[in-house]
Amino acid sequence: PEVREVLTRCEQLRTLTRGCFDHRGGGELDPNGLAKGWIIQRSTLMLPLAGVTSFFVNAGGDIVVGDPPPGRDGWRVGVRHPDHADAAVAVLDLERTAIATSATYERGEHIRPVRSAADSSSAGARLTSVTVVGPDLGVADALATAVHASGDDSPAWWGSARGYEALTVAADGRVRWTPGLDG
């Protein structure tokens, strides 16, 4: 049942992102763009059952946070600058949410760019980092991958990703974010 759930969610995300997230790309079945976050998110469901509501789970940079620590307004999470490992492009105050970044600075070129139907060129090279914040880590991770693969910091399908916010860094250094990350 879990495999079916992951594959169904992958297909839903492929449809939502108009193919920018594609677990079937390259002739292979590869649900990893969702599965890692899905597993981490599911593991955090056990924490409140054990009476733990204030938590910070970091699994290789993919993060799920619960309630903030006592006396704090949120968990302060730095988003690494893609060109400077010792610098943050943003610091976000988060609670009861997930955050995932898709970039090439850790694993190299591992994101398959989406081919533009109009000119057959590869998109995806214009962005160096995409961070997505939202209620589910698996979906946030898949959406970050999809935006990165699209090469567009505001793809046409993004409005359908309700409940999720994004921060992008372009190759020219431009930083953009969706309105929900303003405050």
C-alpha positions in Angstrom: 0.0 0.0 0.0 2.8 2.4 0.7 4.4 1.9 -2.7 1.0 2.5 -4.3 0.6 5.7 -2.3 4.0 7.0 -3.2 3.5 6.2 -6.9 0.0 7.8 -6.9 1.3 10.9 -5.3 4.2 11.0 -7.8 1.7 10.8 -10.7 -0.4 13.6 -9.1 2.7 15.8 -8.8 3.7 15.0 -12.4 0.2 16.2 -13.5 0.2 19.3 -11.3 3.7 20.4 -12.5 2.9 19.6 -16.1 5.7 17.1 -16.3 8.4 19.2 -14.6 8.4 16.6 -11.8 8.5 13.2 -13.6 9.1 10.0 -11.6 9.1 8.1 -14.9 11.7 10.3 -16.8 14.6 8.8 -18.6 12.9 5.5 -19.1 13.3 4.5 -15.4 10.9 4.5 -12.5 12.4 6.9 -9.9 10.2 8.1 -7.1 13.1 9.4 -5.0 12.1 13.1 -5.6 9.1 12.4 -3.4 10.0 9.2 -1.5 12.7 10.6 0.8 10.6 13.5 2.0 7.5 11.2 2.3 9.4 8.8 4.5 10.8 11.6 6.8 7.3 13.3 7.0 5.7 10.0 8.0 8.3 9.3 10.7 7.5 12.7 12.3 3.9 11.6 12.7 5.0 9.4 15.6 6.5 12.3 17.6 3.2 13.8 18.8 1.9 10.3 19.6 4.8 10.1 22.1 4.0 13.5 23.5 6.7 15.4 21.5 5.3 18.5 19.8 8.4 20.7 19.7 10.9 19.1 17.3 13.3 19.8 14.5 14.1 16.9 12.1 16.9 17.4 9.6 17.6 14.6 7.1 20.3 15.8 4.8 19.0 19.3 4.6 15.3 18.3 4.2 13.6 19.5 7.4 10.4 19.1 9.2 9.7 21.2 12.3 7.0 21.0 14.9 6.1 23.6 17.5 8.9 26.1 18.3 11.0 25.6 21.4 9.5 27.2 24.5 9.8 31.0 24.5 10.7 31.2 20.8 8.5 32.4 17.9 9.7 29.7 15.5 12.6 27.6 14.4 15.2 29.7 12.6 16.2 27.9 9.4 18.9 29.3 7.2 18.7 28.7 3.4 22.3 28.2 2.1 23.5 30.5 -0.6 24.2 28.3 -3.6 27.5 29.9 -4.4 28.9 30.6 -0.9 28.7 27.6 1.6 29.3 29.9 4.5 26.5 32.3 3.7 22.7 32.2 3.9 20.5 33.7 1.2 17.6 33.8 3.7 16.8 32.9 7.3 13.2 31.8 7.9 11.2 31.5 11.1 9.2 28.3 10.8 6.8 26.2 12.8 4.7 23.1 12.0 6.0 22.9 8.4 8.5 21.4 6.1 11.3 22.9 4.0 13.3 21.3 1.1 15.9 22.7 -1.2 16.7 21.5 -4.7 20.2 22.6 -5.9 23.4 21.2 -7.4 25.9 22.4 -4.8 25.8 19.2 -2.8 25.2 16.4 -5.3 26.2 18.0 -8.6 24.1 18.0 -11.7 21.4 15.4 -10.8 18.2 17.2 -11.8 17.0 16.4 -15.3 16.0 19.7 -17.0 12.7 19.9 -18.7 12.9 20.2 -22.5 11.1 23.2 -23.9 8.6 22.1 -26.5 8.9 25.5 -28.3 12.6 25.4 -29.0 13.8 21.9 -27.9 16.4 23.5 -25.7 17.0 22.5 -22.1 15.5 24.6 -19.4 16.7 24.3 -15.8 20.1 26.0 -16.1 18.8 29.5 -15.1 18.2 28.5 -11.4 20.9 27.4 -9.0 18.7 26.8 -5.9 15.0 26.3 -5.2 13.7 26.1 -1.7 10.0 25.2 -1.0 8.2 25.5 2.3 4.9 23.8 3.0 2.9 21.3 5.1 4.4 18.1 3.6 8.1 17.4 3.1 7.6 14.9 0.2 5.5 17.4 -1.8 7.9 20.3 -0.9 10.9 18.3 -2.1 9.1 17.3 -5.3 8.0 20.8 -6.0 11.5 22.2 -5.4 12.8 19.6 -7.9 10.1 20.5 -10.4 10.7 24.3 -10.2 14.5 23.7 -10.6 13.9 21.4 -13.6 11.6 24.0 -15.2 14.3 26.6 -15.0 11.6 29.2 -14.3 11.4 30.9 -10.9 7.6 31.3 -11.4 6.4 28.4 -13.6 2.8 28.7 -14.9 1.6 25.8 -12.8 2.9 27.2 -9.5 -0.5 28.7 -8.6 -1.8 25.1 -8.3 0.7 24.3 -5.5 -1.6 25.7 -2.8 -0.1 25.9 0.7 3.5 26.0 -0.6 5.9 28.9 -0.9 9.1 29.1 -2.8 12.4 31.0 -2.7 14.6 30.8 -5.8 18.2 31.9 -6.6 19.0 32.4 -10.3 22.4 31.8 -11.9 22.7 35.6 -12.2 22.3 35.9 -8.4 18.7 37.2 -8.4 16.7 36.1 -5.4 12.9 35.8 -5.6 10.3 34.5 -3.2 6.6 34.0 -3.2 4.5 36.4 -1.1 3.9 33.9 1.8 7.6 34.1 2.7 7.5 37.9 3.2 6.6 37.8 6.8 
